[in-house]
Every structure is written in structure tokens, then in C-alpha cells.
Amino acid sequence: MSNDVESAARGHAAEARHAAEARHAAEARHAVVERAQRVVIVMAMEEEAAPLRDALGAKPLDPPVWAAGLPCRLSHAPAADDRPDVVLAVNGTDPIFGVDAVGSTAAALTTHVALNLDRALNLDRALNLDRALNLDRPAADLVLSVGTAGGWLRAGAQIGDAYFAWPHFACHDRRIPLPGFDVMGESKLAAADLRSHASALGCRLGIVTTGDSFDESPTDRERIIAGGAEVKEMEAAAVAWVGHLHEVPVGALKTVTDLVDSPVATEAQFVKNLATAAETLRAKTLALLARLADPGAPPPARHHRQ
């Protein structure tokens, strides 16, 4: 290939990347969420979700017929003075391997099922609700990816710290070195602006990065450091992608169970701290729901901040 052809190819590749980044920047507006009438909470592990489900008094909810064979576990807690209407969607048990269906694939599937409840079945009749659902708006005002995560000593994280995703989600293990696809692989999707709630609840803010491996490879580490992420987990970016497809704001609340750059094995930290982290998630999520509750208010207007 001649130098002129190589130069032209590089130029076209750069133009494609810049165009993709410009499109992404134009779309990456942050929905400011102060109040909500319905919240969908997506969680990966039963041990993470059980304390929250119990505290909400959420009752089992049958999935739509087309999703009956999927592992996701749905439950519902109607609106009360201290919370909006809540649909809790847990990835469930993998029917092939018999363990919690962690990771981005299951999270995307669960989120899609939860966000299609209004249209896929008559939720009013299924739950014996007295009020009518407004089906002209999306199935939720906010989707929350709630769960445990890893942090880093280098970023000042401590076991038990709670983070809200801000300003975006990312993927650290989708490496696609092709024009346009590289930007898609990074998956820098805007997070819902929950900063006022984070401040009130004593939570930290940080980029949440998602990958489908529990450990951190050297290549992952390079990408994570370059991207400035402070929280590492396995589901949030997938939840965010599905939420964006449904045009519903997506936030994340994550509690640190392990410090990735600690000399102690990550899996040992995770097992030791999981139960405590689940209780922290329960308390912080309930406090957030109380702040989001506004009984009797009209559907919240969505405004955006660049």
C-alpha cells in the first residue's frame, strides 16, 4: 500500500472516530432526576437483593408470557409515603450453571423485561392496583443498577463506600479497534444526574466501569486508569444501554466490597464483605427512594443538563 493510500486510510479512520465521538457527545445529556413516580431497580445477586426486597415488602410479580422461561425474578412494591412505585428485577439463577446469573448479558435481559412490563401485561390487574397506569410514558421514570462493586486504594476508596455513577458509565473489556466500533466498545453512556441525592446521602461520585470478569487484567487496568473510573463491576453499563434504548434515565448505586489493588485476594474480600455491603445497599437505596417519592405529583418532567 502506498504512503498516500495509507495516509488517506488513517484520515478516514480519524474522521469516523471524530464523527462517532461528536454524535455521542451530542446525545450524552444527563437527565436530572429529583422525583420519580416509578423506579425500576436491577440487581444481579439474590444475596444483594434479599434485604432490600424484604424491607420493601415487595411481592412476587409474574413476568410477561414471552419472558416466562427466563431466569429473572421480578417483584413489586406499590407507592407509599416514603417511596415511589418500585419494580425490583433480579437476574435470578442461571438455569444451566445453577448460580446467580451475574454479568452484562443477564443484566441487559433483566432490564429489558422489567422495562416492558407495562406494555407486555396489564400490571394493574396483575397487582390489583386501584389507579391506572399512564401507558403514554415509559415504564419507569428512573432505572437504577444497584449492587456491589470493587474500588481502588489509589482512588481513595474504602470498604463500605457507596457510589453514585457520574458522569457516565463505561466498559473496560470491549476492545474493538475499528473506526466507530471503538467508541461503541467504550460505551460511555450518560448517567442520570443524581448528584443532589448523593450529597444528601453521604455517597461518593465516580465513573462506573463494567466488565464480565471478576479480576482485573493488565489491559483492563490500563483502560480503567485511562478512563478515570472509580468503581468496577459487571452489570451497570449493560443496564444503561438498555435504559437508553427505552429512553429512560439510568443511574447506579454501588457499594464497595473489595479493593482491587489491595494485596488481599479480591474474591476473599468480596466473600467477607458481601453481607455487610448488602445491608448498606438496602439502607442507601431506601433513603434514595424516600427522597424520590412525591405522592400525588404529576409524572415528573425530564430536564437535561449538559
N, C-alpha and C positions, 0 to 999 in steps of 0.2 A: 504494500500500500504506500503511495507517495506521501510526502510530508504534507502536501496541500490537502489531500483527502483525509489524512489523519487529523489535521487541524480543523477541517470542516466538521468531522465527526465529533470531535471534542466540543466544538462550538455548539452544535445541535444538542448534545447531551447537556451542556450547561444551560442552554436556553430552556430545555424541557424541565430541568430541575427548578430553575428560577420561576417558570410558569406555574409549576405544581406548588411551590412554596408560596407564591402570591395568592393562588386560589385558596390554599389552606389558611393563610393569614386573613383573607377576607371573610372566611367562614368561621374563624376561631374567635367568636364573640362570646362573652361569658354571661350567661343568664343569671341575674341577681335574684336569688330566691330568699325572700324574707318570710313568706307564709305559704302554706300548701293545704289543699283540701284532701289530696290523696298522695300517699308516698308508697312506692314500691321499694322494698329492701331486699337485696340479693346477697345471699351468704353461701359459702362453699361447704362448710363442715357442720355436722349436727352438733358437735360439742361447742362450737362457737354460737350456734343459733338457739340452742335449748333455753338458756337463761332468759334471752330476750323474748322468745315465744311464750314462756311461762309468765313473765312479767306483763306482757300484753294481754294475756288470756286469749290468745289467737286460736281460733277453731279451724280444723282441717277444711280445706276447700278442694273439691274435685277439679282436676284440670279439664279443659275442653276435650271433646271426644278425640280430636285429631292428635292430642298430646297424651292420651291415656297410657300409652306404652312407654313414656319417657320417665326417667328416674326422678325428676324434680319433685319436690314436696312443697305444696302451697298451703298457706293458712291465712286467715283474715281476722283483723281486729277492727270493729267499726269505730267511727269517730267518737271521741269523748271530749270532755272539757280540757284534758291535758294531752290530747294528741289528735292529729288528723286521722282519716281513714287509712289503714295500713294493710297492704298485702305483703306478707313475708314469703319470699321464694328462696328455697334452699336447694342446692344442686342435687341432693339425695345420694343414694348409694348406687355405685356403678354395678349394674346387674351382671356384668361379666367378671369383674375382679373382686366384688364384694367389699369395697372400701368407699369412703367418701369420694364423690366424683369431683375432685379438685381440678383446677386448671381452666384455661381460657375457653376451650371448646364447650365444656359443660356450662360454664358461666354464661356464654352467649346464648345457648339453648334455653336455659332457665329464664334469662331476661326476656327473650322473645315470647315465651309462653306467658309470663306474667304481664307483659305489656299488651297482650292480645285478649286478655280475659273479658274486657268489656264487649268486644266485638264477637268473640267466639262463643259466649254463652250469656244467658240472661242472669247477670250477677245478682240483680235484685231478688229474683225468685229463689235462686240458689241459697241466698243468705237471709231470706225473709226480711229484707230491708224495707223500711217504711217510705223512704224517699226515692225519687227517680234519679238515675244517673244521667248526666249530660253527655250523651254519646257524640256530641259535636266537637268535643275537645279530646285530647289524647287521654289514654287510660290512667295517666298519672301526671301530677304537677312536678314531681321530682323522683328520680331513681337514685338510690344510694347503694353503692357497693360497700358492704360492712364486713370487716374481718380482721384477722391477724396479719402481721407483716414483719419483715426484717428491717432493721435500721443500721446505721453505721456510727461507730465511735468517732470517725473523722468528721461527721456532720453534727456531733454533739447529742446524738440520740441516747436514750436510756431505756432500759426495760420498763414497759408500762406506759411509755409516752403514747399519747393519742394524736393522730394527724388528720387534718382535712386535706384532700387533694387540692393543690393550687400551684400554678395557674393552669396546668394541663396534665393529662395522662401521657404515658409513653410506653413503647415496647422496647426492650433491650436485646431480645434474641431473634428478631426478624430481620435478618441481614439479606437485602435484595439489591445488589449493586447494578441496577438498571435505572435509566432515567425515568423519573416519576414513580417507579415502584419502590425506590429507596425511601422516598418521603412517605409513601403508604406504609412501608415496613416500620418506620419510626412511630407512626400512629399517634402523633401529637394532637390529641383531641382536647378541646377546651373543657375545663371542669366548671361545674356550676359555682357561682360566687357565693360561698357560704362563710365568708370571712368574718362577718359580724357575729355569727354564731360561734365560730371557732374562738374568737376573742372572749366572748362571754363564758364559754365552757372551759377555758384554760387549755385549749388544744393548739398544737403547732400546725404550721402550714408547710407543704412541700410537694414537689412533683412525685407522683406515684408511678413507678415503672413496673411493668408486667412482663413476666416470662414464664415458660412452662417447666422450668427446672427449679428445684429447691435450692441447689447450690449456686455459686457464682463463678463462672469460668473466667479465665483471664480476659478473654474477648468481651464477655459481658461486663466485666469490671471497667474496662476501658470505655465502653459505650455509656455506662451508667455515670461514670465520673464526668465524661464529656458533656452529658446531658443535664448534669446537676441534680439528679434525682436524690431524694432523701428517704424514700420508702420503697421497698422491694417486695412484691407479692405476685400472685399467679392468676388474678381474675379481672382486676378493675378496668384495664384498657379494653377488654372484650365487652364488658358491661357498657362501657362508654360508647363503643362503636355501635352496638345495637340501640342504645338510647338515642344516639344521633340519627340513626336511620328512622326512628319513630318521632324525631323532633321533640324529645323530652329532655330537659336538663339532667345531667348526671353528676353526682358528687360522690365522694368516697370518705369513709371514716375508718381509719386503720389504727390498730394498737400493736405496739412493738413487742414481739415475743422473743426476738433473738437479735443479736448484734453480729452482723455478717463478718466484720473484721475483728471480732474477738478471738482470742486463742482457744476458747471453749467451742467445741463442735456445735454447729448451728442446730442440728437435729436434737442434741441433748438440751440445749437452751429452749427450743420450741416445746418439747415434751414437758419440761419442768414448769414453764410459764403459761401454758395454754389455758388452764382453768382460771387463773387469775386474770389473764387477758380477756377471757370471755365475760367475766364479771364487769371489767372496765368497759367493754363494748356495750353491755347491757345498760349500764348507768349513763354513759355518754349518749347513747342512741335515744334513750328515754328522755334525757334532758333536751336533746335537739328536737325531738318530736313535740315536746311541750312548747318550745319556742316557735315551732312552725304552725301550731294549732291556732285556728281563728274561727271558732264555730259560728256558723250562720253567715259567714262572709261570702261574697260572690266569688266565682273562680278567679284566682289570682292573675293579675295582668303580668305578662312576661316582659320585662325590660332588660336591656342588654348594656353591658359596659365593655368597652374595648379593652 
